[in-house]
Amino acid sequence: MTILVPIDEAKAMLAELCARAREGEEIVLTENGTPVGRIGPMERPPRPLGTDAGKIRMHDNFDDPLPCF
Protein backbone atom coordinates (compact mmCIF):
# COMPACT_ATOMS: atom_id res chain seq x y z
CA MET A 1 0.00 0.00 0.00
CA THR A 2 1.29 3.47 -0.86
CA ILE A 3 0.48 6.56 1.19
CA LEU A 4 1.17 10.20 0.36
CA VAL A 5 2.59 12.38 3.14
CA PRO A 6 3.47 16.08 2.86
CA ILE A 7 7.14 16.56 3.65
CA ASP A 8 6.47 19.06 6.48
CA GLU A 9 4.26 16.47 8.23
CA ALA A 10 6.82 13.71 7.62
CA LYS A 11 9.41 15.58 9.71
CA ALA A 12 7.25 15.20 12.81
CA MET A 13 6.40 11.53 12.22
CA LEU A 14 9.60 10.07 10.74
CA ALA A 15 9.89 7.26 13.29
CA GLU A 16 6.31 6.16 12.59
CA LEU A 17 6.87 6.29 8.82
CA CYS A 18 10.01 4.17 9.14
CA ALA A 19 8.11 1.61 11.19
CA ARG A 20 5.41 1.44 8.52
CA ALA A 21 8.07 1.02 5.83
CA ARG A 22 9.57 -1.87 7.81
CA GLU A 23 6.15 -3.53 7.63
CA GLY A 24 6.14 -3.24 3.83
CA GLU A 25 4.33 0.04 3.16
CA GLU A 26 5.68 2.57 0.70
CA ILE A 27 5.48 6.24 1.71
CA VAL A 28 5.71 8.94 -0.95
CA LEU A 29 6.84 12.33 0.32
CA THR A 30 5.19 15.29 -1.38
CA GLU A 31 5.91 19.00 -1.56
CA ASN A 32 3.02 21.18 -2.72
CA GLY A 33 1.29 18.03 -3.98
CA THR A 34 4.27 16.93 -6.10
CA PRO A 35 6.09 13.69 -5.21
CA VAL A 36 9.70 14.43 -4.20
CA GLY A 37 10.89 11.32 -2.39
CA ARG A 38 10.06 7.85 -1.22
CA ILE A 39 10.45 5.81 1.97
CA GLY A 40 10.02 2.09 1.53
CA PRO A 41 11.14 -1.29 2.77
CA MET A 42 14.72 -2.40 2.12
CA GLU A 43 15.13 -4.84 -0.74
CA ARG A 44 17.35 -7.04 1.41
CA PRO A 45 18.89 -6.60 4.83
CA PRO A 46 22.32 -4.97 4.86
CA ARG A 47 25.25 -7.36 5.00
CA PRO A 48 27.05 -7.40 8.36
CA LEU A 49 30.53 -5.92 8.38
CA GLY A 50 33.48 -8.27 8.44
CA THR A 51 31.94 -11.17 6.54
CA ASP A 52 34.85 -11.19 4.05
CA ALA A 53 37.57 -10.76 6.67
CA GLY A 54 40.60 -12.90 5.85
CA LYS A 55 39.43 -13.73 2.31
CA ILE A 56 41.54 -11.08 0.57
CA ARG A 57 45.31 -11.19 0.65
CA MET A 58 47.71 -8.60 -0.73
CA HIS A 59 51.11 -9.86 -1.86
CA ASP A 60 54.32 -8.29 -0.61
CA ASN A 61 55.24 -7.15 -4.14
CA PHE A 62 51.96 -5.32 -4.72
CA ASP A 63 53.69 -1.93 -5.07
CA ASP A 64 56.50 -3.16 -7.34
CA PRO A 65 56.60 -1.66 -10.84
CA LEU A 66 55.02 -3.73 -13.57
CA PRO A 67 57.53 -5.34 -15.95
CA CYS A 68 55.85 -3.98 -19.10
CA PHE A 69 56.21 -0.33 -18.08
TIVO-2410 file (N, C-alpha, C; in nm, 3 decimals):
# residues 69
REC num residu      c1      c2      c3 atome chaine
REC   1      M   0.084  -0.118   0.000     N      A
REC   1      M   0.000   0.000   0.000    CA      A
REC   1      M   0.089   0.124   0.000     C      A
REC   2      T   0.053   0.223  -0.077     N      A
REC   2      T   0.129   0.347  -0.086    CA      A
REC   2      T   0.049   0.459  -0.023     C      A
REC   3      I   0.115   0.540   0.060     N      A
REC   3      I   0.048   0.656   0.119    CA      A
REC   3      I   0.126   0.781   0.083     C      A
REC   4      L   0.056   0.891   0.066     N      A
REC   4      L   0.117   1.020   0.036    CA      A
REC   4      L   0.123   1.102   0.163     C      A
REC   5      V   0.241   1.158   0.192     N      A
REC   5      V   0.259   1.238   0.314    CA      A
REC   5      V   0.332   1.366   0.276     C      A
REC   6      P   0.274   1.483   0.310     N      A
REC   6      P   0.347   1.608   0.286    CA      A
REC   6      P   0.478   1.609   0.365     C      A
REC   7      I   0.581   1.662   0.305     N      A
REC   7      I   0.714   1.656   0.365    CA      A
REC   7      I   0.720   1.727   0.500     C      A
REC   8      D   0.645   1.836   0.518     N      A
REC   8      D   0.647   1.906   0.648    CA      A
REC   8      D   0.582   1.822   0.758     C      A
REC   9      E   0.485   1.738   0.724     N      A
REC   9      E   0.426   1.647   0.823    CA      A
REC   9      E   0.519   1.529   0.850     C      A
REC  10      A   0.593   1.486   0.749     N      A
REC  10      A   0.682   1.371   0.762    CA      A
REC  10      A   0.793   1.398   0.863     C      A
REC  11      K   0.836   1.523   0.874     N      A
REC  11      K   0.941   1.558   0.971    CA      A
REC  11      K   0.899   1.521   1.112     C      A
REC  12      A   0.774   1.543   1.145     N      A
REC  12      A   0.725   1.520   1.281    CA      A
REC  12      A   0.696   1.372   1.308     C      A
REC  13      M   0.679   1.292   1.202     N      A
REC  13      M   0.640   1.153   1.222    CA      A
REC  13      M   0.735   1.055   1.153     C      A
REC  14      L   0.864   1.090   1.145     N      A
REC  14      L   0.960   1.007   1.074    CA      A
REC  14      L   0.972   0.867   1.134     C      A
REC  15      A   0.977   0.857   1.266     N      A
REC  15      A   0.989   0.726   1.329    CA      A
REC  15      A   0.869   0.637   1.294     C      A
REC  16      E   0.750   0.694   1.294     N      A
REC  16      E   0.631   0.616   1.259    CA      A
REC  16      E   0.635   0.573   1.112     C      A
REC  17      L   0.679   0.662   1.023     N      A
REC  17      L   0.687   0.629   0.882    CA      A
REC  17      L   0.789   0.519   0.857     C      A
REC  18      C   0.900   0.523   0.928     N      A
REC  18      C   1.001   0.417   0.914    CA      A
REC  18      C   0.947   0.283   0.962     C      A
REC  19      A   0.871   0.285   1.069     N      A
REC  19      A   0.811   0.161   1.119    CA      A
REC  19      A   0.713   0.104   1.018     C      A
REC  20      R   0.636   0.190   0.954     N      A
REC  20      R   0.541   0.144   0.852    CA      A
REC  20      R   0.614   0.089   0.730     C      A
REC  21      A   0.728   0.151   0.695     N      A
REC  21      A   0.807   0.102   0.583    CA      A
REC  21      A   0.863  -0.036   0.615     C      A
REC  22      R   0.906  -0.056   0.740     N      A
REC  22      R   0.957  -0.187   0.781    CA      A
REC  22      R   0.851  -0.295   0.763     C      A
REC  23      E   0.725  -0.258   0.778     N      A
REC  23      E   0.615  -0.353   0.763    CA      A
REC  23      E   0.575  -0.374   0.617     C      A
REC  24      G   0.640  -0.302   0.525     N      A
REC  24      G   0.614  -0.324   0.383    CA      A
REC  24      G   0.543  -0.211   0.311     C      A
REC  25      E   0.501  -0.108   0.382     N      A
REC  25      E   0.433   0.004   0.316    CA      A
REC  25      E   0.532   0.092   0.243     C      A
REC  26      E   0.487   0.159   0.141     N      A
REC  26      E   0.568   0.257   0.070    CA      A
REC  26      E   0.509   0.395   0.095     C      A
REC  27      I   0.592   0.489   0.139     N      A
REC  27      I   0.548   0.624   0.171    CA      A
REC  27      I   0.608   0.717   0.068     C      A
REC  28      V   0.525   0.797   0.002     N      A
REC  28      V   0.571   0.894  -0.095    CA      A
REC  28      V   0.564   1.031  -0.030     C      A
REC  29      L   0.677   1.099  -0.025     N      A
REC  29      L   0.684   1.233   0.032    CA      A
REC  29      L   0.648   1.334  -0.077     C      A
REC  30      T   0.563   1.429  -0.040     N      A
REC  30      T   0.519   1.529  -0.138    CA      A
REC  30      T   0.551   1.669  -0.090     C      A
REC  31      E   0.570   1.758  -0.185     N      A
REC  31      E   0.591   1.900  -0.156    CA      A
REC  31      E   0.499   1.976  -0.251     C      A
REC  32      N   0.404   2.047  -0.194     N      A
REC  32      N   0.302   2.118  -0.272    CA      A
REC  32      N   0.228   2.023  -0.366     C      A
REC  33      G   0.203   1.901  -0.320     N      A
REC  33      G   0.129   1.803  -0.398    CA      A
REC  33      G   0.211   1.726  -0.501     C      A
REC  34      T   0.339   1.759  -0.514     N      A
REC  34      T   0.427   1.693  -0.610    CA      A
REC  34      T   0.516   1.592  -0.539     C      A
REC  35      P   0.521   1.468  -0.584     N      A
REC  35      P   0.609   1.369  -0.521    CA      A
REC  35      P   0.756   1.412  -0.533     C      A
REC  36      V   0.829   1.404  -0.420     N      A
REC  36      V   0.970   1.443  -0.420    CA      A
REC  36      V   1.061   1.335  -0.363     C      A
REC  37      G   1.006   1.237  -0.297     N      A
REC  37      G   1.089   1.132  -0.239    CA      A
REC  37      G   1.005   1.013  -0.199     C      A
REC  38      R   1.076   0.908  -0.156     N      A
REC  38      R   1.006   0.785  -0.122    CA      A
REC  38      R   1.076   0.718  -0.004     C      A
REC  39      I   0.997   0.664   0.087     N      A
REC  39      I   1.045   0.581   0.197    CA      A
REC  39      I   0.979   0.446   0.178     C      A
REC  40      G   1.059   0.341   0.174     N      A
REC  40      G   1.002   0.209   0.153    CA      A
REC  40      G   1.086   0.102   0.220     C      A
REC  41      P   1.039  -0.020   0.215     N      A
REC  41      P   1.114  -0.129   0.277    CA      A
REC  41      P   1.244  -0.155   0.202     C      A
REC  42      M   1.344  -0.204   0.274     N      A
REC  42      M   1.472  -0.240   0.212    CA      A
REC  42      M   1.451  -0.363   0.126     C      A
REC  43      E   1.521  -0.369   0.014     N      A
REC  43      E   1.513  -0.484  -0.074    CA      A
REC  43      E   1.566  -0.609  -0.004     C      A
REC  44      R   1.677  -0.594   0.065     N      A
REC  44      R   1.735  -0.704   0.141    CA      A
REC  44      R   1.807  -0.643   0.261     C      A
REC  45      P   1.821  -0.716   0.367     N      A
REC  45      P   1.889  -0.660   0.483    CA      A
REC  45      P   2.035  -0.631   0.452     C      A
REC  46      P   2.091  -0.527   0.512     N      A
REC  46      P   2.232  -0.497   0.486    CA      A
REC  46      P   2.322  -0.610   0.535     C      A
REC  47      R   2.431  -0.631   0.464     N      A
REC  47      R   2.525  -0.736   0.500    CA      A
REC  47      R   2.607  -0.692   0.621     C      A
REC  48      P   2.626  -0.779   0.719     N      A
REC  48      P   2.705  -0.740   0.836    CA      A
REC  48      P   2.851  -0.717   0.798     C      A
REC  49      L   2.914  -0.622   0.864     N      A
REC  49      L   3.053  -0.592   0.838    CA      A
REC  49      L   3.143  -0.707   0.880     C      A
REC  50      G   3.250  -0.726   0.808     N      A
REC  50      G   3.348  -0.827   0.844    CA      A
REC  50      G   3.323  -0.965   0.789     C      A
REC  51      T   3.223  -0.983   0.704     N      A
REC  51      T   3.194  -1.117   0.654    CA      A
REC  51      T   3.301  -1.168   0.557     C      A
REC  52      D   3.378  -1.078   0.496     N      A
REC  52      D   3.485  -1.119   0.405    CA      A
REC  52      D   3.623  -1.108   0.469     C      A
REC  53      A   3.629  -1.090   0.598     N      A
REC  53      A   3.757  -1.076   0.667    CA      A
REC  53      A   3.842  -1.201   0.645     C      A
REC  54      G   3.968  -1.180   0.606     N      A
REC  54      G   4.060  -1.290   0.585    CA      A
REC  54      G   4.052  -1.354   0.448     C      A
REC  55      K   3.959  -1.313   0.363     N      A
REC  55      K   3.943  -1.373   0.231    CA      A
REC  55      K   4.027  -1.303   0.124     C      A
REC  56      I   4.075  -1.183   0.153     N      A
REC  56      I   4.154  -1.108   0.057    CA      A
REC  56      I   4.295  -1.095   0.110     C      A
REC  57      R   4.392  -1.127   0.023     N      A
REC  57      R   4.531  -1.119   0.065    CA      A
REC  57      R   4.608  -1.034  -0.035     C      A
REC  58      M   4.691  -0.944   0.013     N      A
REC  58      M   4.771  -0.860  -0.073    CA      A
REC  58      M   4.915  -0.909  -0.066     C      A
REC  59      H   4.975  -0.936  -0.181     N      A
REC  59      H   5.111  -0.986  -0.186    CA      A
REC  59      H   5.212  -0.878  -0.147     C      A
REC  60      D   5.327  -0.922  -0.103     N      A
REC  60      D   5.432  -0.829  -0.061    CA      A
REC  60      D   5.481  -0.742  -0.176     C      A
REC  61      N   5.475  -0.792  -0.299     N      A
REC  61      N   5.524  -0.715  -0.414    CA      A
REC  61      N   5.414  -0.634  -0.482     C      A
REC  62      F   5.309  -0.604  -0.413     N      A
REC  62      F   5.196  -0.532  -0.472    CA      A
REC  62      F   5.238  -0.398  -0.530     C      A
REC  63      D   5.327  -0.326  -0.463     N      A
REC  63      D   5.369  -0.193  -0.507    CA      A
REC  63      D   5.485  -0.195  -0.606     C      A
REC  64      D   5.537  -0.310  -0.639     N      A
REC  64      D   5.650  -0.316  -0.734    CA      A
REC  64      D   5.605  -0.271  -0.872     C      A
REC  65      P   5.695  -0.208  -0.947     N      A
REC  65      P   5.660  -0.166  -1.084    CA      A
REC  65      P   5.627  -0.287  -1.171     C      A
REC  66      L   5.538  -0.267  -1.264     N      A
REC  66      L   5.502  -0.373  -1.357    CA      A
REC  66      L   5.614  -0.390  -1.460     C      A
REC  67      P   5.642  -0.512  -1.503     N      A
REC  67      P   5.753  -0.534  -1.595    CA      A
REC  67      P   5.732  -0.470  -1.734     C      A
REC  68      C   5.610  -0.451  -1.775     N      A
REC  68      C   5.585  -0.398  -1.910    CA      A
REC  68      C   5.592  -0.245  -1.916     C      A
REC  69      F   5.616  -0.179  -1.805     N      A
REC  69      F   5.621  -0.033  -1.808    CA      A
REC  69      F   5.760   0.013  -1.784     C      A
***
